[in-house]
Amino acid sequence: MAEVPVAEVPQAEKEELFCAYAAMILKDSELEISEDNINTLVKAAGGEVDSFFASLFAKICKGKDLDGMLTFGGGGGGGAAVAAAGGGGDAGAAAAAPEKKEEKVEEEEEEDDMEFDLFG
């Protein structure tokens, strides 16, 4: 999280962070991610969340591959971080370059197939 004073963080965001961190701790400890366990961890940390937050996070995490989400990121922005991290070695950069070229070729071919000229 960016350097923001705790007093300026909205309460809903604090509650979401409490539950997210509790779920990650439970996963790392190989314990069940349940509403009760999330509430127990939040209270042990001195936090307080609305009753629906713990239940919501427990339901969201049930049956999900949390290891995969934590490793590769849960959102659409995760790909950029992985590509940036892999760019440190020559092999990673070499592997990334051909993929970009192939995508550009495919895009050009798709444009040719459209037979549409904006200025013609």
matplotlib code that plots the C-alpha trace (Angstrom):
import matplotlib.pyplot as plt

x = [0.0, 1.2, 2.4, -1.0, -1.7, -3.9, -6.4, -7.0, -7.8, -11.5, -13.0, -14.3, -10.8, -9.4, -11.9, -11.2, -7.4, -8.0, -9.9, -7.6, -4.5, -6.4, -7.2, -3.6, -2.4, -4.9, -3.9, -0.2, -0.9, -2.8, -6.0, -9.5, -10.5, -13.8, -15.8, -14.9, -11.2, -11.1, -12.9, -10.6, -7.5, -8.9, -9.8, -6.4, -4.8, -6.9, -9.2, -13.0, -14.9, -18.6, -20.1, -20.5, -16.8, -15.6, -18.4, -17.8, -14.1, -14.7, -17.1, -14.9, -11.9, -13.8, -12.7, -10.3, -6.6, -5.2, -1.6, -2.2, -3.8, -1.0, 1.7, 0.3, -1.9, -5.7, -6.3, -5.6, -2.6, -0.6, 0.9, 2.9, 4.6, 5.5, 6.9, 8.9, 10.2, 11.2, 13.1, 16.2, 17.8, 18.7, 16.6, 13.4, 14.0, 14.6, 11.5, 9.4, 10.5, 9.2, 5.8, 5.4, 6.5, 4.0, 1.2, 2.0, 2.0, -1.4, -2.8, -1.6, -3.1, -6.4, -6.3, -5.7, -8.6, -11.0, -10.7, -11.6, -9.8, -10.6, -9.2, -9.8]
y = [0.0, 3.5, 5.8, 6.9, 7.8, 5.1, 7.9, 8.7, 5.1, 4.6, 2.2, -0.2, -0.4, -1.2, -3.9, -5.4, -5.4, -7.0, -9.9, -10.3, -10.5, -12.9, -15.1, -15.2, -16.0, -18.8, -20.2, -20.0, -21.7, -24.4, -23.7, -23.5, -20.1, -19.7, -16.8, -17.7, -18.0, -14.7, -13.0, -14.5, -13.3, -9.8, -9.5, -10.8, -8.0, -5.4, -4.8, -4.9, -5.7, -5.7, -9.1, -9.5, -9.0, -12.2, -14.2, -12.8, -13.5, -17.0, -17.7, -16.1, -18.2, -21.5, -23.8, -21.3, -21.9, -19.2, -20.3, -19.4, -16.1, -15.1, -16.3, -14.8, -12.0, -11.9, -9.1, -8.0, -6.0, -9.1, -9.8, -6.6, -7.4, -10.9, -9.6, -6.9, -9.4, -11.9, -9.3, -9.5, -12.4, -12.7, -15.8, -14.0, -11.1, -13.4, -15.4, -12.3, -10.6, -13.3, -13.3, -9.6, -9.9, -12.7, -10.6, -7.7, -9.9, -11.4, -7.9, -6.8, -9.8, -9.2, -5.6, -6.8, -9.2, -6.4, -4.8, -1.4, 1.8, 4.8, 7.3, 5.6]
z = [0.0, -0.7, 2.1, 3.3, 6.9, 8.5, 9.5, 5.9, 4.8, 4.5, 7.0, 4.3, 2.8, 6.2, 6.7, 3.3, 4.0, 7.4, 5.8, 2.9, 5.1, 7.5, 4.6, 3.4, 6.9, 7.2, 3.8, 4.7, 8.0, 6.2, 8.2, 7.0, 5.6, 7.4, 8.8, 12.4, 11.7, 9.8, 12.6, 15.2, 13.4, 12.8, 16.5, 17.5, 15.4, 17.2, 14.2, 13.7, 10.6, 9.6, 9.9, 6.2, 5.3, 7.0, 5.5, 2.1, 2.1, 3.3, 0.5, -2.1, -1.1, -0.9, -3.6, -5.2, -6.0, -3.7, -4.3, -8.0, -7.2, -4.9, -7.3, -10.5, -9.2, -9.1, -11.5, -15.0, -14.0, -12.9, -16.3, -16.4, -13.1, -14.2, -17.5, -15.7, -13.2, -15.8, -17.9, -15.6, -17.6, -21.2, -21.6, -20.4, -22.7, -25.7, -25.0, -24.6, -27.9, -30.4, -28.8, -29.4, -33.0, -33.6, -32.1, -34.4, -37.4, -36.5, -36.0, -39.4, -41.0, -39.3, -40.6, -44.1, -44.0, -43.0, -46.5, -45.0, -45.9, -43.7, -46.2, -49.5]

ax = plt.figure().add_subplot(projection="3d")
ax.plot(x, y, z, "-o")
ax.set_aspect("equal")
plt.show()
